[in-house]
Amino acid sequence: MPRTRRQKESQLRVLISGASGLIGTELTRQLEATGHTVLRLVRRRPQAENEVNWAPTARILDFTLMNSVDAVVNLSGASLARLPWTADYRKQILSSRIETTHALTDAMRMASSPPPVFLSASAVGIYGDRPGERLTEESLRGSGFLADVVSAWEQAAHLAPEKTRVVTFRSGIVLGHGGALSRLETITKLGLGGPMGSGGQHWPWISLYDEAAAIRHLLTSQLSGPVNVVGPTPATADRISKSIASELHRPYRFAVPERLISLTMREAGDQLLLASAKVVPERLLADGFSFRHETAESAIADMLGR
């Protein structure tokens, strides 16, 4: 099927890596519901017509596929929620992102007619721990393991062909079933919910629906470079955790001291739970994107099926 370049008026053929994950599943649902065609990259033997085998670690991917798609969306990467972050798993967190991205950009560069759009996942972890700051796409990167990983990940994405529009969308905590806060939801259901550390640290968040909708928006937008994909109303860890407890009708009284989080979870606890980043979706809002869930409370109510 020939690729159309009239992207705002046409149904698109979109190639997705990581399509079976939380975000990929919702993105596929939304794209197919609006008439687009989704091709899924899989590491096993394909079981459907819309599945294509690849081996990103070995950079094995049929580059001719890139001649027939309008956009590539890269969602691959080892979960940050898996604990502990051993030395080996830290390497996997980085390599799983860099190797998959390189496999995609290599194939694009080899294609005679590479896709005009490449959307590559990124994360707000690039900003590090920045209490008291309002963080936009213009803010400098922070320090720490996650900031280093995300910076390298974004650099890898920009190895795409010169004429391909590259967007690195920096996602926050995705509020959806099976997402990063699933453990917190489980603890709260047991009646053990409470503040994480001071509770005053900002957790950048976004609903699962809006995460996928923002990616769809970026497919036909003219934006390039980094784009913060987070909810428009910043929220603290305390506000998010209290909202989960309220929706589940469970108590919220068992505070977890910062020292305990640091001792038990080490770097993962410091960077995932205790770090503060008041990130705002400045470019997304300026580009006309409308959020379905403007507050964390609305997103959590949707996540928990209320």
MOVENGI-V863467 format. One record per pair of residues at least 24 apart in sequence whose C-alpha atoms are under 7 Angstrom apart, sorted by sequence separation. I is the first residue (numbers start at 1). J is the second residue. If there is no record, write none. Layout:
# MOVENGI-V863467
((I & J) (I & J))
This chain:
# MOVENGI-V863467
((11 & 35) (12 & 36) (13 & 37) (14 & 38) (15 & 39) (16 & 40) (17 & 41) (76 & 100) (126 & 150) (206 & 230) (11 & 36) (12 & 37) (13 & 38) (14 & 39) (15 & 40) (16 & 41) (125 & 150) (126 & 151) (205 & 230) (206 & 231) (204 & 230) (205 & 231) (123 & 150) (122 & 150) (175 & 205) (204 & 234) (173 & 204) (174 & 205) (175 & 206) (176 & 207) (204 & 235) (122 & 154) (172 & 204) (173 & 205) (174 & 206) (175 & 207) (176 & 208) (203 & 235) (172 & 205) (173 & 206) (174 & 207) (175 & 208) (202 & 235) (203 & 236) (172 & 206) (174 & 208) (202 & 236) (203 & 237) (201 & 236) (202 & 237) (200 & 236) (201 & 237) (120 & 157) (199 & 236) (200 & 237) (199 & 237) (200 & 238) (199 & 238) (66 & 107) (196 & 237) (57 & 99) (66 & 108) (56 & 99) (57 & 100) (60 & 103) (195 & 238) (56 & 100) (59 & 103) (63 & 107) (67 & 111) (71 & 115) (234 & 278) (63 & 108) (66 & 111) (67 & 112) (70 & 115) (71 & 116) (72 & 117) (73 & 118) (74 & 119) (75 & 120) (61 & 107) (67 & 113) (69 & 115) (70 & 116) (71 & 117) (72 & 118) (73 & 119) (74 & 120) (75 & 121) (118 & 164) (122 & 168) (124 & 170) (56 & 103) (63 & 110) (64 & 111) (67 & 114) (70 & 117) (71 & 118) (72 & 119) (73 & 120) (74 & 121) (116 & 163) (117 & 164) (118 & 165) (119 & 166) (120 & 167) (121 & 168) (122 & 169) (123 & 170) (124 & 171) (63 & 111) (66 & 114) (67 & 115) (116 & 164) (117 & 165) (118 & 166) (119 & 167) (120 & 168) (121 & 169) (122 & 170) (123 & 171) (124 & 172) (232 & 280) (66 & 115) (115 & 164) (116 & 165) (117 & 166) (118 & 167) (119 & 168) (120 & 169) (121 & 170) (122 & 171) (123 & 172) (232 & 281) (230 & 280) (231 & 281) (24 & 75) (109 & 160) (230 & 281) (105 & 157) (108 & 160) (109 & 161) (193 & 245) (228 & 280) (229 & 281) (108 & 161) (228 & 281) (15 & 69) (102 & 156) (105 & 159) (243 & 297) (247 & 301) (14 & 69) (94 & 149) (98 & 153) (101 & 156) (105 & 160) (13 & 69) (14 & 70) (15 & 71) (16 & 72) (17 & 73) (18 & 74) (97 & 153) (101 & 157) (170 & 226) (227 & 283) (240 & 296) (244 & 300) (13 & 70) (14 & 71) (15 & 72) (16 & 73) (17 & 74) (18 & 75) (167 & 224) (168 & 225) (169 & 226) (170 & 227) (171 & 228) (172 & 229) (188 & 245) (227 & 284) (12 & 70) (13 & 71) (14 & 72) (15 & 73) (16 & 74) (17 & 75) (18 & 76) (98 & 156) (166 & 224) (167 & 225) (168 & 226) (169 & 227) (170 & 228) (171 & 229) (172 & 230) (193 & 251) (194 & 252) (17 & 76) (165 & 224) (166 & 225) (167 & 226) (168 & 227) (169 & 228) (170 & 229) (171 & 230) (185 & 244) (189 & 248) (191 & 250) (193 & 252) (194 & 253) (195 & 254) (196 & 255) (197 & 256) (169 & 229) (191 & 251) (193 & 253) (194 & 254) (195 & 255) (196 & 256) (197 & 257) (189 & 250) (193 & 254) (194 & 255) (195 & 256) (196 & 257) (197 & 258) (233 & 294) (235 & 296) (188 & 250) (192 & 254) (194 & 256) (232 & 294) (233 & 295) (231 & 294) (231 & 295) (3 & 68) (2 & 68) (3 & 69) (1 & 68) (3 & 70) (201 & 274) (203 & 276) (204 & 277) (201 & 275) (202 & 276) (203 & 277) (204 & 278) (201 & 276) (202 & 277) (204 & 279) (202 & 278) (197 & 274) (210 & 291) (210 & 292) (207 & 293) (137 & 226) (137 & 227) (137 & 228) (207 & 299) (81 & 180) (117 & 219) (175 & 299) (175 & 300) (177 & 303) (176 & 303) (175 & 303) (135 & 278) (136 & 279) (134 & 278) (135 & 279) (136 & 280) (131 & 276) (133 & 278) (134 & 279) (135 & 280) (136 & 281) (129 & 275) (130 & 276) (131 & 277) (136 & 282) (129 & 276) (130 & 277) (129 & 277) (22 & 178) (22 & 179) (84 & 265) (85 & 268) (23 & 208) (27 & 212) (26 & 212) (23 & 212) (8 & 220) (7 & 220))
